[in-house]
Amino acid sequence: MDMEKIVSLCKRRGFLFQSSEIYGGLNGFWDYGPLGVELKRNVKEAWWKDMVTSHDDLNTLTGAPQPFQMTGLDCAIIMHPQVWKCSGHYDLFHDWMQTCRQCKKLVRADHVWEMLEEAEWVRSFAESIEATDWDDLLKFNSLRSSQWAQRKGKKLAPGLALVRNPDVTLSWLAEDLRSNPEMRLDLPTLLRYLATEQKAETGLQTPCPHCGGDLTEPREFNLMFKTIVGALGSAEDAAFLRPETAQGIFVNFKNVVDSSRVRVPFGIAQIGKSFRNEITPRHFTFRSREFEQMEIEFFCHPNESAAWYRYWRDRRYEWYLKLGLARDRLQLREHHAEELAHYSVGTADIEYAFPFLPPGEFGELEGVAHRADFDLRSHSEGKLVKKDGALVVELGPDGKPKYKGSGKNLAYMDEMTKERYLPHVIEPSSGADRATLAFLCEAYREDTAPDENGKPTERTLLALHPRLAPIKAAVFPLVKKDGMPEIAQKLYLRLKKDFNVFYDDSGAVGRRYRRQDEVGTPYCFTIDGQTLQDQTVTIRDRDSLEQKRVHLDAAADEVRKRLEA
Ligand code: GAP
């Protein structure tokens, strides 16, 4: 899989465009084009259908004959600022960032070395000293280094100390190597020498992945977007765009229980936009500043929470497999204790081997977290912190709760057992954009298929699961005469009632098939000479290339049958 080819297809065929492209784009924001919007809607609809409306999994823990209940919510993006204080996001939802002293760009501290590995200037420097890979860079060569600095370096890494002042920079390195023959010049050390002009004063500097300049020490940076509610614009009017949809569910827990007669265990699902002011948005839509989440908060009895955690982790993993992700590119990874979020007592990530990652590396598609009663308790009592292994309300300098909760009793009363308790929560939290990207990457293929003359020709194919395909079927009249277009139009209008279909009568039929293969259309109907005789049409399958004749009246049922298979 070649990421550049996938990105290019997405733009060429209208899946994804950079936001505000005609003004040069805005980093971290993306627009879904005519086909992209259908694909992403299908991903979200498959999730909603499978997890909420059509879900029929029984409560396997109790063996109850009924499926457990799943319901939905659609909450506001801007919520009361106290929500984020009690949830912990106000104090804790930050990344560490560094600023380049030369180009002033910001870089996420934990992304610096990964970005350096991908940086064009590092690759060019490696080539100049004739290193063939990252480890080979250690073959440091002083003369070649200063030649590179004076030529390519000026353009590619104008901020690098080696480029700004090669003699001084190299002299520090040469001196240290001379005075310490034992010195091990590993790669990070070499790059840090190249970024250092005044070693005696500053120590070794970390190079900026963008221009080679030197980076400041890491500083905390809160990822929530701030906004102002109302016209006055005073400090008290500050609010935040939600960084996750989950909190809307927690603060509505009581409303849902009181209004819909759900019984624990049950889940509340929500799909919606979330916003994070990511320091280094990258890898296409993988890390964006505006994205959509598909989250479930599943409320259960504390005694059953460990079992429900395992249930959701495994069920969500299977969902991706069912919709086409390959098992060898999908993994479930349990977090180590030190990786856990402040609220989590257990988390597993569902990860996919995205093609933009180095071989063997996986990126997060979804997190399944055991959040215990952290959220309901903090929205009731005030922001919680861990003290001596237990969660307690965090106190301010005056000894009062640092951030007061709502004061509402969010406990659940089980009318059957007469037990009152705060349910535990299992949270499968997925990204709609990441899932869409993973399905796109998985589906991209290049193969050969016979054209209409039987000659093998190359084709690009999106082998998307038919449920996800933006267009379900295309309709072609073989030629634009003999009444074929009229029959094709009629079939097109009939199918359009139930499915997103496409009509195409231009160019050779082989080329029309190729155009549909490239956007993942699973079925193509062709009206030909035989249709005029017996009212049958061919239906061609995108993956097997098999063609079969069906009666015009049975075409819609045939598509439905195949989509449900
Ligand atoms: N409520 C828990 C929560 O938000 P998270 O791991 O921060 O957990 C859940 O986010 C999912 O949201 C991720 O697994 C990912 O799919 C998606 N996501 C998070 N940040 C994202 C970003 N900057 N761009 C695109 N998707 C993102």
Residues whose N, C-alpha, C, O or C-beta is under 5 A from the ligand:
A	BS01	GAP	P243 E244 A246 R276 T285 F286 R287 S288 F291 Q293 E364 L365 E366 G367 S429 S430 G431 R434
